[in-house]
Every structure is written in C-alpha cells, then in structure tokens.
Amino acid sequence: MGNIIIRELSDRHEILEAFQVMRQLRSHLDEASYLELVTEAKENAGYVMYGLFTDGELAAVTGFQPMTTLYYGRFIWICDLVTDSAKRSEGYGEKLLSFVHDWARSNNFESVALSSGLQRTEAHRFYEEKMSYDKVSYVFKHTLD
C-alpha cells in the first residue's frame, strides 16, 4: 500500500471519475444514468460518496446514506462499496469500510448496515469474517410494472 487518502467525492468531475470503479459493481448503469442517480441521491436522500486513493489513483469507492428507522435507529446504510478489480485483496475495502465506521461514530450513528447480492459469497466472507458484520435479515425486492 502506498500513500492512502480518503476524501469525499462531491463535484461532478469527482463523481464521474469514480464511474470507472463504480461500474464494476453497478454494471447495469451507463455514465449518464449513474451521474443522474448519484446527483438525485445526493440532493434528495443525503447520499455521500468517498473515494480511497493510493498514490493518487482511485482504488475504492463507497456511497452511503445516513438513515433513521424504527428497526435500526440512527444508522448508516452502505449503498455501494467496491474496490477496483486490479487492486482487490490489498486491504483497500477494509480501510474504506473502517473509515465509514469512524465517520458514523463521529456523527453519532449507532450502526452501519448494507445488503449484498446472494451470489457474492466472497463479499459475504469479507463482511462477516474480516469486518465482523452479523447477518441479520434478508432483503426482498418487488419490481413495479
């Protein structure tokens, strides 16, 4: 690992810069749809995006929302977390997720939660074994016509 910097990606240029990494997780999005959704989520849902840079190169990206529900109380919902495929297994995902934990603590949130696709068994191992997440529920989705 080289020199690591984690910083918020807030302007249009920074958000677009993250697309090349984010599309490795969200492959269904083209650049225009991605930019539109990030902009809407930032404006309407409190979504924030952070990038982890190593030696000036973007290695990992996360996007999350502060939320409050009756089940979780005040918590951070991780919407997106992805490390560039060329930089995986080097500890960047762990560093970025730990950053989110610290951000949540310093902003008085009680927990951090996320969902992960059923097929992503390696990610599940990472969350449970390396990051000490508990599997607490299933997420169900119904697509409207």
trRosetta pair geometry for C-beta under 8 A, 3 or more apart (Angstrom, degrees):
i j d omega theta_ij theta_ji phi_ij phi_ji
1 4 6.1 -14 172 -46 114 117
1 54 6.2 -104 -158 -134 72 131
1 90 6.4 145 -75 161 86 105
1 91 6.4 -59 -63 64 133 121
1 92 7.8 162 -113 -69 112 80
2 54 4.8 115 52 176 95 90
2 55 3.8 10 100 -45 157 103
3 54 6.9 143 71 -157 47 54
3 55 5.6 104 42 -78 86 55
3 56 8.0 35 74 -27 110 66
4 52 6.4 -13 -162 -171 100 95
4 53 7.1 151 -152 81 49 52
4 54 5.3 -18 -95 -98 72 77
4 92 7.9 -170 -124 -116 125 83
4 95 6.5 -56 179 164 155 160
5 52 7.6 159 83 -155 42 49
5 53 4.8 -13 62 60 91 104
6 50 5.8 28 178 170 94 119
6 51 7.1 -175 -145 91 57 40
6 52 5.0 -21 -97 -100 85 71
6 53 7.5 177 -82 18 34 71
6 95 7.3 -160 -58 139 128 102
6 96 6.5 162 -115 -111 127 71
6 99 5.0 -109 150 -117 171 162
7 50 6.7 179 95 -149 22 81
7 51 6.4 -17 62 58 69 82
7 53 7.2 -9 19 4 100 115
8 48 6.3 -54 -135 -176 109 107
8 49 6.9 103 -162 79 66 55
8 50 5.5 -52 -98 -96 47 75
9 14 4.0 -165 -156 141 81 114
9 15 5.6 134 144 -76 110 55
9 17 7.2 -140 -141 61 126 103
9 18 5.4 44 -173 -35 172 136
9 49 4.4 -52 60 105 103 106
9 50 6.5 164 1 -113 85 19
9 51 5.0 70 -47 -16 119 107
9 61 7.4 -18 2 -135 148 103
10 14 6.2 35 38 59 42 141
10 15 7.6 -42 147 -47 6 97
10 42 8.0 131 -144 -143 68 145
10 48 8.0 -24 -91 -145 86 80
10 49 7.5 172 -75 56 46 90
11 14 5.2 90 56 12 71 103
11 15 7.0 -139 98 -5 33 93
12 15 5.8 -60 -146 39 28 111
12 16 6.2 26 158 -16 65 109
12 35 7.2 40 -148 -150 86 117
13 16 5.9 -58 -148 39 27 109
13 17 6.3 34 151 -26 63 105
14 17 5.4 -49 -148 29 32 118
14 18 6.8 32 153 -19 62 103
14 49 8.0 161 124 94 105 119
14 51 7.4 -141 -179 -3 101 135
15 18 5.9 -57 -157 32 33 111
15 19 7.5 55 143 -45 60 88
15 35 6.4 111 120 -121 122 76
15 38 5.3 164 -163 118 132 153
15 39 7.7 107 140 -61 172 76
15 49 6.5 96 -109 60 84 156
16 19 5.5 -24 -162 -10 45 119
16 31 7.0 43 -138 -163 90 110
16 35 6.4 5 -83 -90 85 115
17 20 7.5 -46 174 14 41 102
17 51 7.8 -24 101 -74 109 164
17 58 6.4 150 143 -34 102 151
18 21 5.7 -62 -167 47 61 104
18 22 5.3 56 140 -23 88 114
18 49 6.5 -157 39 163 174 136
18 51 5.7 -135 -95 -81 113 121
18 58 6.4 -150 -103 -167 64 156
18 61 4.7 110 -160 -109 115 146
19 22 5.5 -61 -132 45 32 109
19 23 5.8 36 169 -28 69 106
19 31 5.5 38 -166 -119 160 84
19 34 5.5 112 -120 109 105 157
19 35 7.6 -33 -77 -56 128 83
20 23 6.5 -45 -140 26 20 110
20 58 7.7 118 66 77 105 131
20 84 7.9 17 118 -111 91 107
21 24 6.0 -48 -173 13 42 115
21 51 7.9 121 46 -129 151 104
21 58 5.7 -121 -26 128 140 116
21 59 7.8 101 -112 147 146 12
21 60 7.0 -178 178 -125 147 21
21 61 4.9 136 99 -5 128 120
21 82 5.9 161 153 103 89 111
21 83 7.7 -60 -165 -173 116 18
21 84 4.9 -72 -118 -77 101 83
22 25 6.1 -64 -168 43 48 101
22 26 5.6 -11 155 31 85 112
22 29 7.8 -30 124 65 106 134
22 34 6.6 128 101 -151 134 135
22 61 5.4 -61 -68 80 85 151
22 63 7.9 38 -117 -17 125 121
22 80 6.4 12 -137 175 99 147
22 82 6.2 137 -116 47 41 138
23 26 5.9 -73 -117 72 39 74
23 27 5.8 81 174 -100 73 49
23 29 6.4 -127 -111 70 83 91
23 34 7.1 -66 -75 -76 90 150
24 27 7.1 14 -145 -67 16 90
24 82 5.5 156 77 175 101 138
24 84 6.8 136 -1 -127 158 43
24 85 5.6 -162 -145 -34 146 101
25 80 6.1 136 98 -153 149 94
25 81 7.7 141 -98 72 163 35
25 82 3.8 -127 -34 -74 127 139
26 29 4.7 9 138 12 108 118
26 34 6.9 128 104 -105 134 105
26 80 6.9 -38 -37 -118 120 125
29 33 4.7 -141 -152 89 84 113
29 34 4.3 103 148 -65 132 88
29 37 7.1 -87 -126 19 138 139
30 33 5.2 87 51 14 73 104
30 34 6.9 -136 94 -8 33 94
31 34 5.6 -57 -146 37 29 116
31 35 6.3 27 159 -17 65 107
32 35 6.0 -55 -147 37 29 108
32 36 6.3 28 155 -18 63 109
33 36 5.7 -57 -147 39 30 112
33 37 6.2 25 158 -16 67 109
34 37 6.1 -62 -146 39 25 106
34 38 6.2 21 159 -15 64 109
35 38 6.0 -54 -141 38 28 108
35 39 6.1 29 159 -19 63 111
36 39 5.9 -60 -148 38 25 111
36 40 6.3 22 157 -16 63 110
37 40 5.8 -55 -143 39 30 109
37 41 6.1 28 158 -18 66 109
38 41 5.8 -57 -144 40 28 109
38 42 6.2 30 156 -21 64 107
38 47 7.0 -137 -154 112 58 140
38 49 6.7 -4 -152 -39 119 142
38 63 7.3 -112 -123 -117 95 150
39 42 5.9 -55 -148 35 27 111
39 43 6.3 17 158 -12 63 112
40 43 5.9 -62 -144 42 28 106
40 44 5.7 -15 172 16 68 119
40 45 7.8 41 130 4 69 104
41 44 6.7 -72 -124 55 20 85
41 45 4.8 -47 -157 47 63 118
41 47 3.5 22 139 2 104 151
41 63 7.5 53 112 170 148 132
41 65 7.3 -102 180 -76 106 117
41 79 7.5 -25 -166 -28 154 179
42 45 7.6 -15 -40 52 9 74
42 46 7.8 3 -149 -163 36 6
42 47 5.0 -83 -74 69 49 93
42 48 7.3 90 -117 -85 86 42
42 49 7.8 -57 -80 -7 111 100
45 65 5.4 -39 144 -123 101 136
46 65 5.3 101 85 -149 92 82
46 66 5.3 -73 138 44 142 88
47 63 5.8 12 -174 178 104 106
47 64 7.2 165 -145 87 63 23
47 65 5.1 -40 -88 -80 62 92
47 79 6.7 -21 -128 9 110 151
48 63 6.9 178 89 -149 37 62
48 64 6.2 -21 59 62 82 71
48 65 7.6 147 14 -90 71 42
49 61 6.6 -5 -171 -172 100 99
49 62 7.1 173 -149 92 56 45
49 63 4.5 -21 -97 -97 81 87
49 80 7.9 -2 -117 64 93 123
50 61 7.3 165 87 -152 47 53
50 62 5.4 -4 57 59 90 90
50 63 7.8 170 19 -82 61 42
50 96 6.9 169 102 -154 112 99
50 99 6.8 -137 123 116 157 136
50 100 7.6 -172 38 -74 140 85
51 58 5.1 -48 -173 -133 129 102
51 60 7.1 156 -158 85 56 49
51 61 5.2 -20 -104 -101 75 76
52 58 7.4 104 73 -156 48 57
52 59 5.2 -58 100 64 94 95
52 60 4.2 10 42 55 117 96
52 61 7.5 -140 18 -66 75 35
52 92 5.4 163 102 -167 146 99
52 95 6.1 111 -130 96 149 114
52 96 4.7 -103 -36 -77 132 108
52 99 7.6 176 -80 1 107 151
53 56 6.0 -7 171 -140 119 13
53 57 6.3 153 -156 71 77 28
53 58 5.6 -43 -98 -90 77 47
53 59 6.6 139 -125 5 23 88
54 57 5.9 -29 67 61 68 85
54 59 4.7 32 7 -29 108 139
54 87 7.3 161 33 -148 137 143
54 92 7.0 -90 -34 -99 129 120
58 61 6.9 20 177 -58 115 97
58 84 7.0 119 112 -45 75 128
59 83 6.3 -8 151 -152 77 84
59 84 5.5 -103 -155 18 44 113
59 87 4.5 -108 -150 124 96 165
59 90 7.7 -81 -173 72 137 128
59 92 4.6 -118 128 -133 123 158
60 81 7.6 8 179 -172 106 69
60 82 6.6 -174 -149 98 70 44
60 83 4.2 -29 -98 -103 101 70
60 84 6.7 -114 -70 -4 52 74
60 87 7.2 -122 -49 96 83 127
60 92 4.3 168 -24 142 132 115
60 93 5.9 -173 -128 -79 148 55
60 95 7.7 137 46 67 148 96
60 96 4.7 -128 112 -31 134 150
61 80 6.8 -16 116 125 95 114
61 81 7.6 -169 95 -137 53 34
61 82 5.7 -3 56 59 86 86
61 96 7.8 0 27 -154 1 158
62 78 6.4 -52 -164 -146 110 102
62 80 6.1 169 -150 95 43 71
62 81 4.6 8 -109 -103 93 75
62 82 7.8 164 -80 20 55 55
62 96 5.3 159 -20 157 124 120
62 97 7.2 147 -83 -80 151 58
62 99 8.0 166 34 73 143 112
62 100 6.1 -90 128 -60 159 128
63 78 7.7 115 81 -164 48 59
63 79 4.8 -47 99 66 96 109
63 80 4.1 34 36 42 99 109
64 76 5.2 22 165 178 134 103
64 77 6.2 166 -160 83 80 47
64 78 4.8 -41 -99 -106 105 51
64 79 5.9 176 -102 8 38 82
64 80 7.8 -133 -57 41 57 64
64 100 6.1 106 -17 -138 159 126
64 112 7.9 -36 -144 -145 147 100
65 76 7.2 156 78 -157 38 60
65 77 4.9 -12 60 58 90 100
65 79 6.2 63 -8 -35 97 115
66 74 7.5 -7 -173 -170 93 85
66 75 7.9 167 -153 94 53 32
66 76 5.9 -38 -98 -101 54 70
66 107 7.1 -89 -102 127 133 140
66 109 6.6 -132 -132 -83 92 131
67 72 7.4 48 97 75 106 131
67 74 7.7 168 91 -150 45 44
67 75 5.8 -22 67 70 88 75
67 76 7.2 129 20 -118 82 20
67 77 5.0 30 1 -11 134 113
68 72 8.0 -151 -149 82 33 89
68 73 6.8 -41 -145 164 73 36
68 74 5.2 -18 -100 -96 89 63
68 75 7.5 138 -96 21 39 66
69 72 5.1 55 57 35 102 89
69 73 7.3 -34 64 -5 56 14
69 75 7.4 -39 26 30 92 111
70 73 7.9 20 -159 -70 18 45
72 75 4.2 -49 144 -4 127 143
72 110 7.2 171 161 75 76 115
72 111 6.0 -116 -168 60 102 123
72 113 6.0 -87 -116 -18 150 144
73 110 4.9 19 90 29 127 150
73 111 7.4 95 60 16 101 103
74 108 6.8 0 115 124 151 79
74 109 5.0 -131 131 -129 94 63
74 110 5.3 110 68 -1 76 96
75 104 7.5 5 -157 -150 49 129
75 109 5.6 109 -121 -177 27 109
75 110 5.8 -58 -78 60 77 83
75 111 4.5 -22 -118 69 111 80
75 112 6.5 173 -172 -88 91 24
75 113 5.6 32 152 2 140 105
76 100 6.3 -172 124 173 154 104
76 103 7.4 85 -85 93 159 102
76 104 4.5 -104 -12 -96 132 118
76 109 5.3 70 -30 145 88 166
76 111 7.5 -144 31 105 72 45
76 112 4.6 -17 65 -114 103 77
76 113 7.3 162 83 25 53 63
77 113 5.7 -26 -108 73 64 89
77 114 6.9 132 -167 -89 57 54
78 81 5.5 0 172 -34 128 115
78 97 7.7 -5 -101 -122 154 90
78 100 6.6 40 -88 176 111 166
78 112 6.4 45 -30 177 105 99
78 113 7.1 -161 15 92 82 37
78 114 3.8 -27 60 -86 107 114
79 114 7.9 -137 -51 -127 16 90
81 93 6.6 88 159 -146 108 95
81 96 6.8 161 -148 107 99 124
81 97 6.4 39 -146 -78 146 97
81 114 7.0 -27 2 -130 125 157
83 87 5.7 -119 168 89 101 92
83 88 5.0 128 99 -94 123 71
83 90 7.9 178 -179 42 144 90
83 92 4.9 127 -124 82 122 116
83 93 4.7 -85 -39 -56 125 95
83 96 7.7 179 -78 15 91 138
84 87 4.5 52 71 24 99 108
84 88 7.3 -142 87 -42 47 73
85 88 6.0 -23 -147 -17 35 116
87 90 5.6 -70 177 25 71 134
87 92 5.8 25 136 2 114 149
88 92 7.8 -98 -110 41 35 109
88 93 7.5 21 -134 -22 72 119
91 94 5.1 -55 -160 44 63 117
91 95 5.9 67 143 -26 83 102
92 95 5.6 -53 -146 37 34 111
92 96 6.2 28 157 -16 67 107
93 96 5.9 -57 -144 40 29 107
93 97 6.1 24 159 -14 66 110
93 126 6.6 -7 112 -179 142 146
94 97 6.0 -57 -140 42 26 106
94 98 6.1 29 157 -20 63 110
94 126 7.8 -129 -70 -169 85 104
94 130 6.1 -89 -97 150 116 127
94 131 6.8 -160 -122 -76 78 96
95 98 5.8 -57 -147 38 27 112
95 99 6.5 35 150 -25 62 103
96 99 5.4 -47 -153 28 34 118
96 100 6.9 36 148 -19 62 98
97 100 5.5 -46 -153 31 39 113
97 101 6.7 45 147 -20 64 99
97 112 7.9 144 -171 133 86 155
97 131 5.8 -36 119 -118 147 141
98 101 5.4 -46 -151 32 38 116
98 102 6.5 38 150 -17 66 102
98 131 8.0 -142 -64 -125 75 98
99 102 5.7 -55 -151 38 32 111
99 103 6.2 37 150 -22 66 105
100 103 5.4 -50 -144 36 34 115
100 104 6.2 37 154 -22 65 104
100 112 6.0 103 126 -127 110 147
101 104 5.7 -55 -150 34 29 112
101 105 6.5 29 153 -18 64 105
101 112 5.9 -91 -94 -14 69 146
102 105 5.7 -52 -147 36 32 111
102 106 6.2 24 158 -13 66 110
103 106 6.1 -63 -147 42 26 105
103 107 6.2 4 159 0 63 116
104 107 6.2 -74 -145 50 25 97
104 109 4.0 -76 -168 62 87 123
104 111 7.5 -50 163 117 147 10
104 112 5.4 -132 -37 -65 165 100
105 108 7.8 38 179 -68 30 23
105 109 7.2 -79 -64 53 25 76
109 112 7.4 78 118 -67 130 69
113 136 7.9 -68 -127 45 113 130
114 127 7.4 -132 65 -119 121 141
114 133 7.8 -47 40 -137 99 154
115 139 4.3 -5 -123 -15 143 153
116 120 5.1 -107 167 70 102 132
116 123 5.1 -162 -160 113 138 126
116 124 5.9 176 98 -74 144 76
116 127 6.6 -153 -24 -14 152 150
117 120 4.6 94 66 -11 87 109
117 123 7.9 68 47 51 78 142
120 123 3.9 -8 151 30 114 122
120 124 6.2 132 103 -25 77 86
121 124 5.4 -50 -147 33 36 115
121 125 6.5 40 154 -21 66 101
122 125 5.7 -50 -152 33 34 113
122 126 6.6 39 148 -21 63 103
123 126 5.4 -52 -152 34 36 117
123 127 6.4 32 153 -17 68 104
124 127 5.9 -54 -146 38 32 107
124 128 6.0 16 161 -6 67 113
124 135 7.8 23 -157 -81 106 119
125 128 6.2 -64 -138 47 25 100
125 129 5.3 -10 179 13 67 121
125 130 7.6 59 133 -6 67 96
126 129 7.0 -57 -110 51 12 87
126 130 5.1 -31 -158 32 54 124
126 131 6.5 36 147 -3 68 108
127 130 7.5 -4 -48 52 8 84
127 131 5.2 -48 -144 53 40 120
127 133 4.1 -35 165 37 93 136
128 131 7.5 31 -1 55 10 77
128 132 7.5 35 -171 -117 32 16
128 133 5.7 -79 -84 65 45 81
128 134 7.7 81 -121 -100 81 24
128 135 6.7 -15 -90 -36 118 96
